[in-house]
Amino acid sequence: MRTHVFFLGIVLCAAPDARADQLIGLLTLPEVFGREACDKFQPQEVALYAAPFADERIGWIRVDKDTEFHAAGGCTGPEVKVHRVGGGGVSDFPAMEYAYEKPAAVVLERRDRWFKVRLRDGSGWLRASERDEFHSLEALLTDGLLHLTDNFDGNLREGPGSTRSAGTTRLEIDALAPPPVRTIEFRHVDGQLWVHVEVLSHSICGSCEPATVIRRGWLPAHDNAGEPTIWFYSRGC
């Protein structure tokens, strides 16, 4: 799965009847990442809490090393860490790109301006500033270069929430060359996001010829671990 992940989150273990935290979008944090690649800015700490609307902090997202600018041009982005209160340790802050060299926090839940974000060792809540911008999963998967991920089981369904297969064969998911898709519609069924997709013959990155639709069907937007079954190329071709 090519998602340009800065850190791959831990596997979340859940009770048999519990639904794992699901990636619902990405939240920009210009306080720690800047607005653009090689941005010159004054980093600020972002407080973390155990729950939304809480007062007691459990830690901070903090820039431990500022952006390093190279003499020949370009830069190495800031080193962003999570610091736990009371000597609870320091760990990398996991992030994923929402655009070319633009990392953002991975959001698992939202309550107004409070966002539950993925950490290396679980999750924490933060209150977004006016500068922060939330990109929902639906928005991220509406345009751009999209592809099925190896989190998808290869079984397209006839409708949202359906167990009936759309077609007689399963799709083969090659992690090195994942099938390109185009999204048509999103629907929520029993708390689960479903996506209507068209599977395309090829990506525009590989050919200038117009792509044709080879399959249509519905699939859940997440696997059982809460990871997306469709993703996008944040850096283009």
One Martini backbone bead per residue (centre of mass of N, CA, C, O) as a GRO file, in nm:
protein
  237
    1MET     BB    1   0.090   0.039   0.028
    2ARG     BB    2   0.081   0.370  -0.105
    3THR     BB    3   0.104   0.652   0.145
    4HIS     BB    4   0.339   0.794   0.277
    5VAL     BB    5   0.433   0.694   0.557
    6PHE     BB    6   0.589   0.796   0.850
    7PHE     BB    7   0.401   0.598   1.029
    8LEU     BB    8   0.307   0.290   1.145
    9GLY     BB    9   0.063   0.186   1.309
   10ILE     BB   10  -0.068   0.015   1.541
   11VAL     BB   11  -0.218  -0.261   1.648
   12LEU     BB   12  -0.556  -0.302   1.726
   13CYS     BB   13  -0.708  -0.444   1.997
   14ALA     BB   14  -1.020  -0.624   2.012
   15ALA     BB   15  -1.308  -0.710   2.072
   16PRO     BB   16  -1.515  -0.902   1.890
   17ASP     BB   17  -1.758  -0.661   1.903
   18ALA     BB   18  -1.552  -0.452   1.829
   19ARG     BB   19  -1.458  -0.149   1.680
   20ALA     BB   20  -1.218  -0.018   1.530
   21ASP     BB   21  -1.039   0.229   1.472
   22GLN     BB   22  -1.095   0.484   1.227
   23LEU     BB   23  -1.003   0.634   0.948
   24ILE     BB   24  -1.143   0.977   0.881
   25GLY     BB   25  -0.867   1.149   0.850
   26LEU     BB   26  -0.692   1.467   0.814
   27LEU     BB   27  -0.473   1.689   1.014
   28THR     BB   28  -0.356   1.986   1.019
   29LEU     BB   29  -0.023   2.112   1.169
   30PRO     BB   30   0.139   2.406   1.145
   31GLU     BB   31   0.277   2.416   1.430
   32VAL     BB   32   0.473   2.148   1.339
   33PHE     BB   33   0.486   2.144   0.997
   34GLY     BB   34   0.367   2.358   0.855
   35ARG     BB   35   0.243   2.462   0.536
   36GLU     BB   36   0.513   2.388   0.393
   37ALA     BB   37   0.769   2.297   0.239
   38CYS     BB   38   1.023   2.459   0.387
   39ASP     BB   39   0.911   2.609   0.621
   40LYS     BB   40   0.925   2.917   0.798
   41PHE     BB   41   0.880   2.863   1.152
   42GLN     BB   42   0.715   2.873   1.470
   43PRO     BB   43   0.694   2.649   1.689
   44GLN     BB   44   0.424   2.462   1.851
   45GLU     BB   45   0.249   2.330   2.089
   46VAL     BB   46   0.041   2.030   2.135
   47ALA     BB   47  -0.209   1.928   2.315
   48LEU     BB   48  -0.294   1.635   2.512
   49TYR     BB   49  -0.578   1.413   2.563
   50ALA     BB   50  -0.796   1.162   2.683
   51ALA     BB   51  -1.034   1.372   2.619
   52PRO     BB   52  -1.283   1.555   2.538
   53PHE     BB   53  -1.294   1.851   2.724
   54ALA     BB   54  -1.045   1.837   2.879
   55ASP     BB   55  -0.784   1.945   3.120
   56GLU     BB   56  -0.592   1.709   3.134
   57ARG     BB   57  -0.281   1.633   3.047
   58ILE     BB   58  -0.077   1.373   2.860
   59GLY     BB   59   0.060   1.578   2.646
   60TRP     BB   60   0.281   1.649   2.356
   61ILE     BB   61   0.332   1.814   2.057
   62ARG     BB   62   0.675   1.830   1.932
   63VAL     BB   63   0.954   2.009   1.826
   64ASP     BB   64   1.287   1.882   1.838
   65LYS     BB   65   1.351   1.957   1.524
   66ASP     BB   66   1.420   2.164   1.298
   67THR     BB   67   1.439   2.269   1.002
   68GLU     BB   68   1.668   2.169   0.746
   69PHE     BB   69   1.883   2.360   0.554
   70HIS     BB   70   2.029   2.342   0.241
   71ALA     BB   71   2.277   2.470   0.046
   72ALA     BB   72   2.158   2.324  -0.231
   73GLY     BB   73   1.881   2.281  -0.126
   74GLY     BB   74   1.633   2.228   0.053
   75CYS     BB   75   1.509   1.982   0.303
   76THR     BB   76   1.452   1.888   0.645
   77GLY     BB   77   1.218   1.813   0.829
   78PRO     BB   78   1.068   1.808   1.109
   79GLU     BB   79   1.091   1.679   1.442
   80VAL     BB   80   0.824   1.486   1.564
   81LYS     BB   81   0.691   1.459   1.900
   82VAL     BB   82   0.592   1.270   2.188
   83HIS     BB   83   0.513   1.394   2.515
   84ARG     BB   84   0.488   1.270   2.823
   85VAL     BB   85   0.379   1.289   3.118
   86GLY     BB   86   0.578   1.214   3.385
   87GLY     BB   87   0.791   1.049   3.216
   88GLY     BB   88   0.638   0.873   2.968
   89GLY     BB   89   0.789   0.963   2.719
   90VAL     BB   90   0.924   0.931   2.379
   91SER     BB   91   0.775   0.972   2.047
   92ASP     BB   92   0.669   0.931   1.754
   93PHE     BB   93   0.477   1.106   1.515
   94PRO     BB   94   0.221   1.012   1.331
   95ALA     BB   95   0.203   1.046   0.965
   96MET     BB   96   0.030   1.180   0.674
   97GLU     BB   97  -0.020   1.257   0.349
   98TYR     BB   98  -0.231   1.507   0.171
   99ALA     BB   99   0.027   1.609   0.021
  100TYR     BB  100   0.300   1.726  -0.104
  101GLU     BB  101   0.490   1.729   0.166
  102LYS     BB  102   0.210   1.708   0.367
  103PRO     BB  103   0.165   1.657   0.676
  104ALA     BB  104  -0.059   1.468   0.902
  105ALA     BB  105  -0.292   1.381   1.110
  106VAL     BB  106  -0.451   1.098   1.238
  107VAL     BB  107  -0.797   1.044   1.229
  108LEU     BB  108  -1.055   0.873   1.447
  109GLU     BB  109  -1.209   1.132   1.572
  110ARG     BB  110  -1.500   1.362   1.623
  111ARG     BB  111  -1.558   1.677   1.830
  112ASP     BB  112  -1.580   1.916   1.667
  113ARG     BB  113  -1.261   2.058   1.760
  114TRP     BB  114  -1.213   1.760   1.832
  115PHE     BB  115  -0.931   1.520   1.806
  116LYS     BB  116  -0.856   1.192   1.735
  117VAL     BB  117  -0.525   1.069   1.746
  118ARG     BB  118  -0.261   0.907   1.637
  119LEU     BB  119  -0.035   0.702   1.805
  120ARG     BB  120   0.208   0.488   1.876
  121ASP     BB  121   0.043   0.434   2.176
  122GLY     BB  122  -0.242   0.500   2.031
  123SER     BB  123  -0.417   0.784   2.170
  124GLY     BB  124  -0.540   1.132   2.126
  125TRP     BB  125  -0.648   1.455   2.221
  126LEU     BB  126  -0.733   1.755   2.033
  127ARG     BB  127  -0.740   2.108   1.982
  128ALA     BB  128  -0.815   2.285   1.725
  129SER     BB  129  -0.720   2.531   1.543
  130GLU     BB  130  -0.779   2.777   1.307
  131ARG     BB  131  -0.540   2.658   1.118
  132ASP     BB  132  -0.663   2.397   1.112
  133GLU     BB  133  -0.728   2.114   0.881
  134PHE     BB  134  -0.989   1.909   0.769
  135HIS     BB  135  -0.970   1.583   0.601
  136SER     BB  136  -1.175   1.384   0.483
  137LEU     BB  137  -1.208   1.082   0.345
  138GLU     BB  138  -1.404   1.163   0.123
  139ALA     BB  139  -1.228   1.399   0.014
  140LEU     BB  140  -0.968   1.230  -0.046
  141LEU     BB  141  -1.161   1.021  -0.243
  142THR     BB  142  -1.274   1.207  -0.487
  143ASP     BB  143  -0.991   1.282  -0.595
  144GLY     BB  144  -0.751   1.176  -0.794
  145LEU     BB  145  -0.519   0.922  -0.722
  146LEU     BB  146  -0.660   0.608  -0.702
  147HIS     BB  147  -0.655   0.309  -0.480
  148LEU     BB  148  -0.629   0.001  -0.394
  149THR     BB  149  -0.567  -0.189  -0.116
  150ASP     BB  150  -0.439  -0.454   0.087
  151ASN     BB  151  -0.707  -0.428   0.275
  152PHE     BB  152  -0.856  -0.549   0.050
  153ASP     BB  153  -1.040  -0.854  -0.034
  154GLY     BB  154  -1.166  -0.833  -0.351
  155ASN     BB  155  -1.485  -0.784  -0.273
  156LEU     BB  156  -1.741  -0.690  -0.451
  157ARG     BB  157  -2.051  -0.530  -0.415
  158GLU     BB  158  -2.383  -0.456  -0.496
  159GLY     BB  159  -2.403  -0.304  -0.210
  160PRO     BB  160  -2.450  -0.138   0.069
  161GLY     BB  161  -2.400  -0.398   0.307
  162SER     BB  162  -2.349  -0.625   0.125
  163THR     BB  163  -2.278  -0.987   0.043
  164ARG     BB  164  -2.303  -0.955  -0.253
  165SER     BB  165  -2.153  -1.009  -0.540
  166ALA     BB  166  -1.984  -0.817  -0.802
  167GLY     BB  167  -1.941  -1.089  -0.948
  168THR     BB  168  -1.730  -1.390  -1.000
  169THR     BB  169  -1.467  -1.232  -0.917
  170ARG     BB  170  -1.182  -1.149  -0.772
  171LEU     BB  171  -0.963  -0.917  -0.684
  172GLU     BB  172  -0.636  -0.843  -0.748
  173ILE     BB  173  -0.387  -0.738  -0.504
  174ASP     BB  174  -0.120  -0.533  -0.589
  175ALA     BB  175   0.103  -0.354  -0.405
  176LEU     BB  176   0.280  -0.251  -0.661
  177ALA     BB  177  -0.009  -0.259  -0.851
  178PRO     BB  178  -0.272  -0.111  -0.788
  179PRO     BB  179  -0.590  -0.062  -0.846
  180PRO     BB  180  -0.755   0.166  -1.015
  181VAL     BB  181  -0.988   0.430  -0.912
  182ARG     BB  182  -1.336   0.548  -0.893
  183THR     BB  183  -1.548   0.751  -0.730
  184ILE     BB  184  -1.914   0.788  -0.680
  185GLU     BB  185  -2.002   0.693  -0.375
  186PHE     BB  186  -2.138   0.754  -0.042
  187ARG     BB  187  -2.218   0.537   0.249
  188HIS     BB  188  -2.408   0.480   0.544
  189VAL     BB  189  -2.400   0.157   0.726
  190ASP     BB  190  -2.412   0.090   1.039
  191GLY     BB  191  -2.144   0.287   1.073
  192GLN     BB  192  -2.052   0.225   0.773
  193LEU     BB  193  -1.839   0.296   0.518
  194TRP     BB  194  -1.929   0.324   0.174
  195VAL     BB  195  -1.807   0.245  -0.168
  196HIS     BB  196  -1.844   0.352  -0.496
  197VAL     BB  197  -1.682   0.187  -0.773
  198GLU     BB  198  -1.436   0.216  -1.035
  199VAL     BB  199  -1.253   0.002  -1.221
  200LEU     BB  200  -0.955   0.043  -1.390
  201SER     BB  201  -0.738  -0.043  -1.643
  202HIS     BB  202  -0.567   0.228  -1.580
  203SER     BB  203  -0.327   0.458  -1.532
  204ILE     BB  204  -0.219   0.775  -1.620
  205CYS     BB  205   0.084   0.704  -1.546
  206GLY     BB  206   0.101   0.462  -1.786
  207SER     BB  207  -0.111   0.625  -1.979
  208CYS     BB  208  -0.272   0.830  -2.233
  209GLU     BB  209  -0.499   0.655  -2.239
  210PRO     BB  210  -0.808   0.599  -2.184
  211ALA     BB  211  -0.985   0.477  -1.939
  212THR     BB  212  -1.152   0.185  -1.841
  213VAL     BB  213  -1.423   0.005  -1.725
  214ILE     BB  214  -1.414  -0.322  -1.551
  215ARG     BB  215  -1.554  -0.240  -1.268
  216ARG     BB  216  -1.833  -0.262  -1.031
  217GLY     BB  217  -1.881  -0.142  -0.684
  218TRP     BB  218  -1.881  -0.228  -0.342
  219LEU     BB  219  -1.706  -0.104  -0.040
  220PRO     BB  220  -1.546  -0.090   0.234
  221ALA     BB  221  -1.342   0.165   0.368
  222HIS     BB  222  -1.271  -0.066   0.581
  223ASP     BB  223  -1.121  -0.268   0.778
  224ASN     BB  224  -1.105  -0.438   1.079
  225ALA     BB  225  -0.862  -0.221   1.168
  226GLY     BB  226  -0.939   0.072   1.016
  227GLU     BB  227  -0.827   0.057   0.735
  228PRO     BB  228  -0.795   0.159   0.423
  229THR     BB  229  -0.910   0.041   0.092
  230ILE     BB  230  -0.858   0.339   0.004
  231TRP     BB  231  -0.632   0.551  -0.183
  232PHE     BB  232  -0.372   0.799  -0.234
  233TYR     BB  233  -0.153   1.001  -0.428
  234SER     BB  234   0.017   1.263  -0.288
  235ARG     BB  235   0.255   1.274  -0.540
  236GLY     BB  236   0.149   1.133  -0.763
  237CYS     BB  237   0.325   0.981  -1.024
   0.00000   0.00000   0.00000
